[in-house]
Each structure stands twice: as C-alpha cells, then as structure tokens.
Amino acid sequence: MIIIPAIDILDGTAVRLYKGDYNKKEKVAESIVDAAISFERAKAKYIHIVDLDGAKSGVAKNHKKIIEIANKVNIPVEVGGGIRDIKRVSKLLENGVSRVILGTSAVKDKEFLKEAIREFKKGISVGVDFNNNFVCTDGWLNKSNLHYIDFCKYLEDLGVENIIVTDISKDGTLKGPNLNMLTEIKNNVSISITASGGVKNINDLKNINKLNIYGAIVGKSIYEGTLDLKEAIETIEGTYE
C-alpha cells in the first residue's frame, strides 16, 4: 500500500475542511508548492491535490497553480475538482499531471466518463464520495440516489482502474477510517482502491493496510502532527501486492 499525502486548495490556499463543510476550513500551509516539495522529500510516491473551488463550482480556478506544482516535483501528482470536460482532462495530463480524478462528472455525465476512460484509461481515477451510503456531488454539497457499492460496480464494468473512496462523515475528523466500508467494497469489486478520510495515526494506516488495497490518502493528520509522513511511508509501503 502506498501513502498519498493530500493538498486541498481553496481560494489559492492549502486548507482542510471538516466533513466537507466549506464553512469549516482551516489553513494548513503557508505555501502550496513548499508543502508538495516537503512530501517529495518524505519519499511520497504520489501527491493528491483537490481544487475545492472547482469541485464546488465546476470551474477550474486553481489548475494553473496545480500544474505549477506538478512541474516542481519529481513524483506523480493526481488532481481532482471541477474537471468536467475532456479538454480539461487532456490539458492537465499534457502538462505534468499523472492522474485526473473525476467526481461529479463521473456521476452526471456517463458519456464524458466513457470518453475519458477510452482516451486516457490509466490517467483516470474516479472519486467515490458518499455520505450515509449515497454518493455526493458538487463539492459534496448534493446527495444523489446512487448507493456507493452500486457505483463502484458500475465503474468497474466501465473499465475504471482506480477509485478513491471517501466517507465524507470521516473526512477531516481524525476519528479513524471506515474499515467496514472499505471491506465491503473490497468484497464487491476487484478494482484498485485508494482509501480516504479519517486517518489519524500509524495504527489507522496499519488497519487499512491489512485490507491489502492500493493506497491511503492522508491530509489533516500530517498537518496536525498526529502522523509522521516519512515514518508512515517507511513502515507501511512495500506490503501491497
């Protein structure tokens, strides 16, 4: 399993939200670029970046800064938030981003999702963001009638190779991951899974690692100092097959 540190960008600033609430934001770094470089120095193999402005509005407000980050570090960067047309996907992948995460568009625009998978298969991941079992869209502000397990199965059938799964009720809380949810998904699909939300410390990562999934995203735990990224990488990585 690989450990993927996260940077969430709102109004050009690195922040963390509490349970996806835009009114409960906390600035976590003075420089977005410096944060990314620090993750690279800690030997992270991937960086996860979300344009929160884009996720909410559908307009890619922070992609210029994200492309700058992707070209400042020598490790892959995955990006989500407000990516809702094939030109935006192409621009990101052609300018240093390694993987694009589709969220709202994957739920609302089946033809766009199919086109993205057809054109950029390994460069596409899909965010499965849910609350009380149902997938949420538009920066997590709107709940669909789509059950997260059904959505995961649908994505696998379409040929999506990687999903990033977030229990919104856990995100930014440092109260531990939803292991039951991860186990259920693991039992229903064979797709590559990245866990997100709730990780507080090394023990949480060890528990996720026991599920033998691809990756785990960590954000607030790094910024709050409850998790040492370098130590976590040295301890956890190398055990995923």
HUCORQUI-V340375 format. One record per residue. RES is the residue in one letter. PHI is phi in degrees with one decimal (* if undefined). NEAR is the number of other ideal C-beta (glycine too) atoms within 8 Angstrom. D_FIRST is the distance of its C-alpha to the first C-alpha in Angstrom with 1 decimal. Layout:
res=[RES | RES]
phi=[PHI | PHI]
near=[NEAR | NEAR]
d_first=[D_FIRST | D_FIRST]
//
This chain:
res=[M | I | I | I | P | A | I | D | I | L | D | G | T | A | V | R | L | Y | K | G | D | Y | N | K | K | E | K | V | A | E | S | I | V | D | A | A | I | S | F | E | R | A | K | A | K | Y | I | H | I | V | D | L | D | G | A | K | S | G | V | A | K | N | H | K | K | I | I | E | I | A | N | K | V | N | I | P | V | E | V | G | G | G | I | R | D | I | K | R | V | S | K | L | L | E | N | G | V | S | R | V | I | L | G | T | S | A | V | K | D | K | E | F | L | K | E | A | I | R | E | F | K | K | G | I | S | V | G | V | D | F | N | N | N | F | V | C | T | D | G | W | L | N | K | S | N | L | H | Y | I | D | F | C | K | Y | L | E | D | L | G | V | E | N | I | I | V | T | D | I | S | K | D | G | T | L | K | G | P | N | L | N | M | L | T | E | I | K | N | N | V | S | I | S | I | T | A | S | G | G | V | K | N | I | N | D | L | K | N | I | N | K | L | N | I | Y | G | A | I | V | G | K | S | I | Y | E | G | T | L | D | L | K | E | A | I | E | T | I | E | G | T | Y | E]
phi=[* | -101.7 | -99.8 | -116.4 | -71.1 | -116.6 | -128.4 | -104.1 | -112.2 | -135.0 | 54.2 | 77.7 | -120.5 | -77.3 | -135.7 | -128.3 | -100.5 | -107.1 | 53.6 | 74.8 | -84.1 | -65.9 | -85.8 | -120.3 | -106.2 | -137.9 | -68.5 | -121.0 | -155.0 | -73.8 | -131.2 | -64.7 | -63.8 | -62.9 | -62.3 | -62.0 | -64.1 | -64.9 | -67.8 | -62.7 | -65.1 | -81.4 | 77.7 | -62.3 | -94.9 | -156.0 | -123.9 | -105.8 | -125.8 | -123.9 | -87.2 | -66.5 | -61.5 | -65.6 | -60.0 | -78.9 | -101.9 | 83.5 | -108.6 | -77.1 | -82.6 | -113.6 | -69.4 | -62.5 | -66.5 | -65.7 | -63.2 | -59.9 | -61.4 | -58.6 | -94.7 | -92.1 | -109.2 | -107.4 | -124.3 | -63.0 | -125.1 | -111.0 | -134.8 | -136.2 | 113.1 | 77.2 | -95.0 | -130.6 | -150.8 | -68.2 | -64.9 | -67.7 | -58.7 | -61.6 | -62.6 | -64.6 | -68.0 | -85.5 | -123.1 | 106.6 | -78.0 | -92.9 | -145.9 | -107.5 | -103.0 | -100.0 | -123.4 | -54.9 | -64.5 | -67.7 | -83.1 | -94.6 | -131.7 | -60.4 | -68.0 | -64.0 | -60.3 | -61.7 | -64.4 | -62.8 | -65.1 | -64.0 | -83.4 | -136.2 | -43.9 | -74.6 | -91.4 | -115.8 | -124.9 | -123.4 | -84.5 | -104.5 | -105.1 | -139.5 | -139.2 | 50.9 | 80.9 | -114.9 | -65.4 | -113.7 | -132.5 | 55.4 | 67.1 | 71.8 | -84.9 | -122.6 | -98.6 | -90.0 | -102.7 | -100.5 | -70.0 | -62.9 | -68.0 | -61.3 | -65.3 | -60.1 | -63.7 | -61.0 | -64.2 | -62.4 | -62.0 | -77.0 | 103.8 | -63.8 | -98.2 | -142.5 | -123.1 | -113.3 | -106.0 | -126.5 | -84.0 | -58.2 | -65.8 | -99.9 | -64.5 | 75.4 | -96.7 | 60.1 | -105.6 | 95.0 | -76.0 | -87.5 | -67.8 | -63.3 | -62.8 | -62.7 | -63.4 | -62.9 | -64.7 | -57.0 | -78.7 | -107.7 | -137.5 | -106.2 | -68.3 | -71.0 | -114.7 | -113.4 | -89.3 | -144.2 | 108.3 | 95.6 | -63.3 | -108.3 | -150.1 | -63.1 | -64.9 | -61.2 | -68.0 | -63.6 | -66.8 | -65.8 | -60.3 | -63.7 | -80.9 | 57.1 | -108.1 | -67.6 | -157.6 | -138.6 | -91.2 | -127.6 | -137.1 | -58.8 | -60.2 | -69.2 | -68.8 | -84.0 | 84.1 | -86.8 | -138.7 | -92.0 | -60.5 | -61.5 | -63.6 | -61.7 | -63.1 | -64.2 | -80.5 | -94.1 | -68.2 | 98.4 | -105.8 | -89.0 | -119.2]
near=[14 | 10 | 15 | 15 | 14 | 12 | 15 | 12 | 17 | 11 | 4 | 7 | 8 | 11 | 12 | 11 | 15 | 10 | 11 | 13 | 8 | 10 | 4 | 9 | 10 | 8 | 7 | 9 | 10 | 3 | 7 | 13 | 9 | 9 | 12 | 15 | 10 | 8 | 13 | 12 | 6 | 10 | 8 | 13 | 10 | 12 | 17 | 14 | 15 | 13 | 16 | 14 | 14 | 15 | 15 | 11 | 9 | 8 | 7 | 10 | 9 | 12 | 14 | 6 | 10 | 15 | 12 | 9 | 15 | 13 | 8 | 8 | 12 | 3 | 10 | 8 | 16 | 15 | 16 | 16 | 16 | 15 | 16 | 9 | 8 | 9 | 6 | 12 | 16 | 10 | 9 | 14 | 11 | 5 | 9 | 7 | 13 | 10 | 13 | 16 | 14 | 15 | 14 | 12 | 12 | 11 | 11 | 6 | 9 | 5 | 6 | 11 | 13 | 9 | 9 | 13 | 12 | 6 | 9 | 11 | 9 | 6 | 9 | 15 | 15 | 14 | 13 | 14 | 13 | 13 | 12 | 6 | 6 | 12 | 13 | 14 | 12 | 10 | 11 | 11 | 7 | 7 | 8 | 9 | 4 | 9 | 8 | 14 | 9 | 8 | 12 | 15 | 10 | 8 | 14 | 11 | 6 | 9 | 7 | 12 | 9 | 13 | 15 | 14 | 17 | 12 | 13 | 13 | 9 | 13 | 14 | 12 | 10 | 11 | 6 | 10 | 14 | 10 | 10 | 6 | 10 | 15 | 9 | 9 | 15 | 11 | 5 | 8 | 10 | 3 | 11 | 8 | 14 | 15 | 13 | 11 | 14 | 13 | 16 | 10 | 9 | 11 | 6 | 13 | 17 | 10 | 11 | 15 | 12 | 6 | 10 | 8 | 14 | 9 | 13 | 17 | 14 | 14 | 13 | 9 | 13 | 10 | 9 | 7 | 5 | 7 | 13 | 6 | 13 | 8 | 8 | 13 | 13 | 8 | 9 | 14 | 11 | 4 | 7 | 11 | 3]
d_first=[0.0 | 3.8 | 6.7 | 9.6 | 13.0 | 15.7 | 19.4 | 21.8 | 25.2 | 28.5 | 31.9 | 30.4 | 28.8 | 25.3 | 25.3 | 23.5 | 25.0 | 25.3 | 24.5 | 25.1 | 28.6 | 30.1 | 32.7 | 30.4 | 28.9 | 28.3 | 28.3 | 25.4 | 26.1 | 29.3 | 27.8 | 25.1 | 25.1 | 25.0 | 22.0 | 20.1 | 21.3 | 20.3 | 16.6 | 17.0 | 18.7 | 15.9 | 13.9 | 11.7 | 10.7 | 11.7 | 14.2 | 14.9 | 18.7 | 21.0 | 24.7 | 26.0 | 29.5 | 28.7 | 26.8 | 30.0 | 32.7 | 31.3 | 32.6 | 30.2 | 31.6 | 28.9 | 27.8 | 30.0 | 28.3 | 24.8 | 26.0 | 27.2 | 23.9 | 22.2 | 24.9 | 24.8 | 21.3 | 20.0 | 16.4 | 15.7 | 16.7 | 16.4 | 19.4 | 20.8 | 24.1 | 27.5 | 26.6 | 29.1 | 30.7 | 30.0 | 31.6 | 29.3 | 26.2 | 28.0 | 29.0 | 25.5 | 24.0 | 27.1 | 26.9 | 23.6 | 21.1 | 18.4 | 17.5 | 19.8 | 19.0 | 21.9 | 22.8 | 26.4 | 27.5 | 25.2 | 27.0 | 30.5 | 30.9 | 29.9 | 31.7 | 29.9 | 26.5 | 27.7 | 29.1 | 26.0 | 23.9 | 26.8 | 27.1 | 23.6 | 21.3 | 18.1 | 19.0 | 19.1 | 16.7 | 18.3 | 18.1 | 18.8 | 20.4 | 22.5 | 24.8 | 26.5 | 24.9 | 26.3 | 24.8 | 26.1 | 27.2 | 29.0 | 26.9 | 26.4 | 30.1 | 31.1 | 30.0 | 30.3 | 31.4 | 28.2 | 26.1 | 22.3 | 21.8 | 24.6 | 23.2 | 19.8 | 21.9 | 24.1 | 21.4 | 20.1 | 23.8 | 24.3 | 21.6 | 19.0 | 15.7 | 13.4 | 14.2 | 13.5 | 14.7 | 16.7 | 19.1 | 21.7 | 23.3 | 20.3 | 19.7 | 21.0 | 22.1 | 19.8 | 20.6 | 17.2 | 15.1 | 16.7 | 15.0 | 17.9 | 17.5 | 13.8 | 15.0 | 18.0 | 16.3 | 14.0 | 17.4 | 19.3 | 17.4 | 15.3 | 14.2 | 10.7 | 9.9 | 8.9 | 10.2 | 12.9 | 15.8 | 16.9 | 14.3 | 16.7 | 15.4 | 13.0 | 14.0 | 12.9 | 9.3 | 9.8 | 11.3 | 8.7 | 6.2 | 9.4 | 9.5 | 6.9 | 6.1 | 4.9 | 4.9 | 7.3 | 10.5 | 12.7 | 16.3 | 19.2 | 17.7 | 17.6 | 21.1 | 22.5 | 21.3 | 19.7 | 16.3 | 16.4 | 13.8 | 14.3 | 14.1 | 10.9 | 9.2 | 11.2 | 10.4 | 6.8 | 5.3 | 6.5 | 6.0 | 4.4 | 7.9]
//
